[in-house]
């Protein structure tokens, strides 16, 4: 009963549309921030895997270097982007 006057307010529809448009921007921003922050654990995990696999130097084992130095950080960033987008659906409603 306290917010009953809000339902009769003439600008109610405009506020709802504005918040939905802002919600899409907020969802995108949140997704980019989460994806960007996932660089840190991806790099540490890649460094740990590289160290555990014997620290191959330049050209010794290109598959290990590609896996540890490129695929693990990229997988971490893309999983951060994916989960940031999937869990941000409350902003787009």
Steps between C-alpha positions, in 0.01 A plus 500: 500500500796732552597513130147492361539851354786372280264293284306813399803709426495618132876451448509142623533348150782737401700409811460129429623540141796710612602244762487215246724692258740574783483136603643382168794737539547385859495135394761564231719700738476233768586229246808688376621564855462135603669383179785745551552395860518136396837580336667483841404142600554384140855633494581350841357164398693509172820585689440213743439252217807627313710461816367150577568383143870577533527864393570438130706782347467660158407241240565187710138396515268727303185305593561549873575868443183546295292315759641662814568849369210552261213254536464507880485883529268528198272229640492684832406831334234341280348312795489829693324669208256210466408477868489879532244516220295201618477617861427862403151430371338680794625830356336443161149431628 
